Amino acid sequence: MASQSGYGGHFKRVPTDSSHILQFLPMNSFIRSFIVGIAVSASASVLAQESQLMRIYNSNGTGFGAQSLGVAPGRSMVSLYGTVDMAINHIRSGSESQTRVQSGNAWTSKFGIYGQEDLGQGWTTFFRLEAGLLADTGAQQMAGTLFNRNSVIGLHSQRYGQMTLGRQYSSMGSAAIGADPFLGNSHESVFATMVSMNGMGGAGNVDAFARLNKTVRYISPRFFNSFFVDTSLSLKDDQSVGTSIHAKTLTANYSDGTTFVGLAYAQSYCDRGLPGSCASTDPALPSQRTDSMILSAIRDFGPFVGQASYTRVAPKVAGSPNVSLYSTGLQSLVGMNLYRASLTYRHTTTAQNYAYGATLGVDHFLSRRTALYGRISILKNGPSSNLMINRESAGNITAREGSTVSDISLGMYHNF
């Protein structure tokens, strides 16, 4: 494994042997498909030049966790991994402001266990248990649930694809993460802020974008050299009202090594068994369907990677507002610095309920696993919109209709 010259040997190049690269069937299939597309379709001379996307992938790789971008073929192992990420954060909305120490503003602080066993003949079984942490207090990220980020067992085949069961992202959720330069970080990503139930009149849900319990997910191997599909089915915790299905999703993807296009579609129903899933106590909600879709594209332009996406959330209840998101972004790795930017516009069919905003960020790597980072976000609400950046922990800050919200973080993370 040759080291990348741009990092003084800190980061390792992805192996150029395509038979190994084809094993990459990750949790985040959007990112996997594009990386695989480059490795399979590009010549050795192009790979030797270390494309911009490959370099970004290598810099991010440790943050996803052990083997989260694919099994290690032919090996049996157990790994402990995790992240500690903390920042000093300042948030302001109108005349209200707050400064605090906060966990997880670039990568979620977490601790995980990953294991796999080589079964021979191209088959591998694996498991992943991952717990989110609030590093500033030492508390669990989700009270009452230890392995809130991942609790899966799976079977991987070089020939037939990958099946996983348990708590995990739906295929729609993975597509949403891949569409955002900030990987859907709930604190600092304007894109993640705008994928919310706000403005949908209490009828819709956005559960298909999230990690879901009781999920069965299948990722196909590549076919016709450039395509693969990713599909998932999630069952409800509380099946006493309405359908037993929580969400069903399907993603179709294309990659030619330079350009990636993905189209994801989902149908979801809220689940009374999960706090916050249903927007109100209306007894009919668990029976009411919400349709969601994402059309995403990534292109490696050489000096930078460009991203664009269109997202739509449409509750299937007469008169319910629909939500559309338009997002663009870019990433560029220059020396020891990874620069990121995104711009998102949110429109609903409710009059004057719109918002737009941007996130800018830089990660300065001290080593392969450690970086200092900065994030700055600003969001402008329309007259009938009251979205809030960093909404999971906004403290005493209130987003009022028509308000402008700003957020800045300076932090450090270490992935192990």
NULUMZA-419786 format. One record per residue: x, y, z of N, C-alpha, C in turn. Coordinates in steps of 0.2 Angstrom, whole numbers, plus 5000, padded with zeros to 4 digits. Layout:
BEGIN
XYZXYZXYZ/...
//
This chain:
BEGIN
500449945000500050005000500450065000/500450104995500850164994500550224998/500950265001500650325004500550375000/500050425001499950484997500450534998/500750564993501250614994500950674997/500350694996500050754998499950755006/500050695009499950695016500550675020/501150675017501750655021501650585024/501350545020501250475022500750455027/500350505029499750495034499250455031/499050465025498450425022498650375017/498350325017498450265012498050265006/498350245000497950244994497550184994/496950184992496450134991496850084986/496850014987497149964983496849974976/497349964971497049974964496849914961/496949854964496749794962495949784962/495649784956494949794956494549734959/494849674959494549614963494449634970/494849664973494849684980494249744981/494349794976493849854977493149824976/493049774972492349754971492049724978/492449714983492149694989491849744993/491849814991491649864994490849874994/490549844999489749854999489649885006/489649955006489649985013488949995016/488950025022488350055025488150115021/488650155019488450205015488550195008/488050165004488150134998488250184993/487950254994488050304989488850314988/489150324994489950334993490250274990/490050214992490350154990490350154982/489750164980489650154972490150194968/490150254971490650304967491350284967/491550264973492250244974492350184970/491950134970492050074966492050094958/491550134956491550154949492250184947/492550224951493250244949493750194949/493750144954494250094954494150044948/493550034946493449984941493550014934/493350074933493350104926493950134924/494350164930494950204928495550164927/495950184923496650154921497050164927/497550114927498050124933498450184933/498550214927498850284927498450334930/497750334929497350384932497350374940/497250314942497250304949497950324952/498450314949499150334951499150414953/498750454949498650524950498250544956/497950494959497550504965497050554964/496450534961495950574960495650614966/495350674965495150714971494650674975/494250634972493750594976494050544980/494550504977494950454981495250484987/495550544986495950574991495450594997/494850624995494350635000494050575004/493950525000493750465003494250435008/494950435006495450415011495450455017/495350525016495350565022494750555027/494250535024493650525028493550455031/493950405028493850335029493850315036/494250345040494250315047493650345051/493350395049492750425053492150385052/492050345047491550305047491550245051/492150225053492150165058492450105054/492650055058493049995055492549965050/492849955044492549915038491849945036/491650005038490950025037490950045029/491450045025491450055018491549985015/491449925018491549865015491849815019/491649745018492049695022492749685019/493149655023493849645021493849575019/493849555012493749495010494349445012/494149385013494649325015494849335022/494549375027494849385033494349375039/494549345045494149345050494449395056/493949435059494249485064493749515068/493949545073493549585078493849655079/493549705078493849775079493449815083/493849855088493549905092493649975088/493250015088493350085084492950135088/493050195086492650255088492850325086/492550375089492750445088492550485094/493050525095492950575100492950645097/492350685097492350745093492050795098/492350855099492050905103492250975100/491851025101491951085098491651145103/491951205103491651265106491151285100/490551295102489951315098489651385100/489451425095489151485097488551485092/487951495094487351495090486951565092/486651595086486251655087485651655083/485051675086484451685082484151745085/484151795080483851865082484351895088/484051905093484351935099484651885104/484451825103484651765107485251735105/485651715110486351685108486551635114/486951595112487251545117487851515115/488351515120489051475118489051415123/489251365120489351305124489851255121/490051205125490451155122490051095120/490151065114489651025111490050965108/489650905108489950845105489650835098/490150815094489850785087489750835082/490150885081489950935076490350925069/490750875069491050855063490850785062/491050735066490850665067490550655073/490050615073489650595079490150555084/490250575090490650545095490350475096/490750415096490450355096490950305098/490650245099491050185101490750125098/491150085094490850025090491249965090/490949905089491249845088491049815082/491549795078491449765071491749695071/491449645069491749585068491549545061/491949505058491749465052492149405052/491849355049492149285048492049265041/492649245038492749225031492449155031/491849145027491549075026491849035020/492249065017492549035011492049045005/492349034999491949034992491649104991/492049154994491749224993491249244997/491049205003490549225007490849255014/490549305017490849335023490249355027/490249335034489649355038489949405043/489549455045489849505049489349535054/489549575059489049615063489349675065/488949725067489149795069488749815075/489049835080488649865086488949935087/488549985087488850055087488450105091/488750135096488350175101488650245100/488150295100488250365100488350385107/488850435107489050465114488950545114/488850575119488950645120489550655124/490150665120490750665123490850725128/490450775128490450835133490250815140/489850765140489550745146489650665148/489850635143489950555144489250515144/488750555142488050515142487950485135/487450435135487250405129486950455124/487050455118486750495113485950485113/485750425114484950415114484850375121/484550405125484350375132483950315131/484150265134483750205134483950155129/484350175124484550135118485350135118/485650075119486450075119486650085112/486550035108486850035101486350075096/486250135097485750175093485950185086/486650185085486850205078486850145073/486950085076487050025072486949965076/486549915074486449855078486249805072/486749775069486649735063487049675062/486749625059487149565057487049555049/487549535046487449535039487849475035/487649465029488049415025488149445018/488849435017489049475011489349415006/489249424999489449384994489749424989/490349404986490649434981490149434974/489849374974489449364968488649394969/488349384975487649394976487449454979/487949494982487849554985487849544993/487449594996487449595004486849605007/486649565012486049575016486249585023/485849635026485949655033485249655036/485249645043484649645047484749685053/484349725056484349755062484249835061/484549865066484449945066485049975062/484850005057485250035052484950085048/485350125044485050165039484650125033/484050155031483750135025484150155019/484050125013484450145008484350215006/483750245008483550315007484050355011/484150335017484550375022485250375020/485550325017486250325014486250375009/485750375004485750414999485750485001/485450505006485450575009486050595012/486450545015487050565018487550575012/487550535007488050545001487850604997/487250634998487150694994487350764997/487650755004487850815008488550815009/488950865007489650865009489850865016/489350875020489450875028489150805031/488950765026488750695028488150695033/487750745032487150745036487250755043/487750785045487850805052487250845055/486950825060486350855063486450925066/487150935068487250995071487451055066/487851035061488151085057487951085050/487551045047487351035040486651075039/486651125035486051155033485551105030/485851065025485451015022485150965027/485450945032485150895037484550935041/484651005042484151045045483551045041/483651055035483051065031482651005029/482950945030482550885029482150865036/481650905037481250905043480550905042/480150885047479450885046479150955046/479551005048479351075049478951095042/478351125043478051155037477551105033/477551035036477150985033476450975036/476251025040475551025043475350965047/475950935050475750875055475550815052/475550805045475350745042475950705040/476450725038477050695035477550665040/478050625038478550605042479250605037/479750605040480450595037480850535039/480450485042480850425045481250395039/481050395033481450355028482150375027/482250435030482950465029483350445035/483150405040483450395046483650325047/484050315053484150245055483450215058/483350155056482650125058482750055061/482350045066482349975069482049925064/482249865066481949805062481949815055/482549825052482649845045483049785041/482749765036483049715031483349755025/483949745024484249785018484649745013/484549755007484949715002485349764997/485949754996486349794991486549744986/486449754980486649704974487349714972/487649664969488249674966488149724960/488749744957488649784951488449744945/488049774940487849734934487949784928/488049754922488149794916488749844918/489149824923489749864924489649934928/489049964927488950024930488450034935/488049984936487349994940487349954946/487049974951486849924956486249954960/485849914964485249934967485349924975/484949964979485049954986484249964988/484049914992483349914994483249895001/482749925005482649905012481949905014/481749865019481149865022481149865029/480849915032480849925040480149915042/480049875048479449855051479349905057/478749915059478649965065478749925072/478949965077478949945084478249935086/477749975085477049975087476649965081/476449905080476049885074475249875076/475049915081474349905083473849945079/474150005076473750045072474050045065/473650045060473850045053474349985050/474650005045475149945042475649935047/475949875046476549855050477149875047/477149905041477749935038477950005040/478550015042478750085044479050115038/479450085034479650115028479950065023/479850075016480150035011480450085006/481050065004481450105000481850074994/481950104989482350074984482750134981/483450114979483850164976484250134970/484250164965484550144959485150184957/485750164956486350204955486750184949/487050234946487450234940488150264942/488650234940489350264940489750244934/490150294931490550284926491250294928/491450304934492050324937492250394938/491850434934491950504935491350544938/490750514935490050544937489650494940/489350514946488850464949488150494949/487650454948486950474948486550424952/486250444957485750404961485050424961/484650384961483850404962483650354967/483350384973483050344978482350364979/481950314981481250324982481050284988/480550314992480350284998479650295000/479250255003478650255006478650245013/478450285018478550285025477850295028/477750265034477250285039477550295046/477250345050477550355056477350295061/477750285066477750235071477650255078/477050245081476950265088477450235093/477750185091478250155096478950195096/479050245092479650285092479450355094/479750385099479650455101479850495095/479350545093479550595088479350575081/479150505080479050485073478350515071/477850515075477250545073477150615075/476950665071477050735072476450755077/475950715078475450735082475050675085/474550675089474250625092473650595088/473550625082473050605078473050525077/472550495079472550415078472650395071/472450435066472550415059473250415056/473650455060474350465057474750395055/474750345059475050285058474850255051/474250275049474050245043474150285036/474450345037474450395032475150385029/475250385023475850375019476250435017/476850435018477250495015477750465010/477750495004478250474998478850524998/479450494998480050534997480450514992/480850564989481350544984481950594984/482450564982483150604981483450584974/483550634970483950634964484650664966/485150624965485850654967486350644962/486850684962487450674957488050704960/488550664959489250684961489750684955/490150734954490650724948491350754951/491850714949492550724951492750774945/492850834947493150884942493850884942/494250854946494950854947495150894952/495150964952495351004958494751004963/494150984962493650984967493150934965/492750904970492150864968491550904969/491150904964490450944964489850894966/489450924970488850884971488150924970/487650894968486950924968486450874969/485850894972485350854973484650884973/484150844972483450874973483150824977/482750844982482450804987481650824988/481250774988480550794988480250754994/479850784998479450745003478650765002/478250715001477550724999477050685003/476750705009476250675013475650655008/475450595008474850575004474150585007/474150645011473550665014473250725010/472650725008472350785004472450855008/472750895004472850965007473550975011/473950925012474550925016475050955011/475451005014476051035011476550985009/476850995003477450965001478051005002/478650965002479251005003479750984998/480151034995480651014990481251054992/481851014992482451044993482951044987/483251094986483751094981484451114984/484951074983485551074986486151064981/486651104982487351104979487851104984/488451074982489051074986489651054983/490251064986490851044984491351034989/491850994988492350974992493050974988/493550994992494250994989494750984994/495150934993495750924997496350954995/496651004998497251044996497751035002/498250995001498750985006498450945012/498550975018498250945024497550975025/497251015021496551045022496051015018/495450995021494850975017494351035017/494251065012493751115012493051095009/492551115012491851095010491351155010/490851155006490351205006489751175003/489151195006488551175003488051235003/487551234999487051284998486351254997/485851265001485251225001484651275001/484151264997483551304997482951254998/482551275003481951235004481351275003/480851234999480251264997479651224999/479151245002478551215003477951245000/477451204999476851224995476351275000/476651285006476251335010476551405009/476151455008476351515006476851545011/477451575008477951605012478351555017/478251495016478551445020479151415016/479751455016480351435013480951455017/481551425015482151445019482751435014/483251465016483851455012484451465017/485051425015485551435020486251395017/486751405020487351385018487851355024/488251305023488751285027489451285024/489951315028490651315025491051275031/491551245028491951205033492651185031/493051175035493751155034493951105039/494351055037494651005042495351015041/495751025046496451025045496750965048/497050925045497250855047497950865051/498050845057498650835060498950765059/498550715058498750655056498150615052/498250555051497750515047497050515051/497150515058496550505062496350575066/496750625066496550675070496550745066/496050785067496050845064495750905068/495950965067495551025069495051045064/494551075066494051095061493651155063/493351185058492951245059492351235054/491751255057491151255053490751325054/490451345049490051405050489451395046/488851405049488151395045487751455046/487351475041486851525042486251505038/485651515041485051495038484551555039/484251575033483751625033483051595032/482551605037481951585036481451635032/481051605028480451645025479951675031/479451715029479051745034478651685038/478551625035478151575038478551515040/479251525040479651465042480051485048/480151425052480551435058481051385060/481351365055481851315055482451335060/482851285063483351305068483951255066/484551285065485151255064485351215071/485651165071485851135077485251115081/484751095078484051085081484051035087/484550985087484550935092484650965099/485051015099485251045106485351115105/484751145103484751225103484751255109/484651225115484651255121484051295122/484151365124483651405125483551455119/483851435114483751475108483151455104/482751505102482151495098482151525091/481951485086481951505079481251535078/481151595077480551625075480451635068/479751635066479651645059479951705056/480351695050480651745047481351765050/481551725055482251735058482851715054/483351745056484051725053484451685059/484651625057485051585062485751575060/486251595064486951575063487251535068/487751495066488051445070488751435068/489251435073489951435072490251385077/490651335074490951285079491751285077/492151285082492851265081493051205086/493251155083493351095086493851045084/493850985087494450935086494150875086/494350825082494150755083494750705082/494650645085495050595084494650535082/494850495077494550435075495050375077/494750325080495250275082494950205080/
//
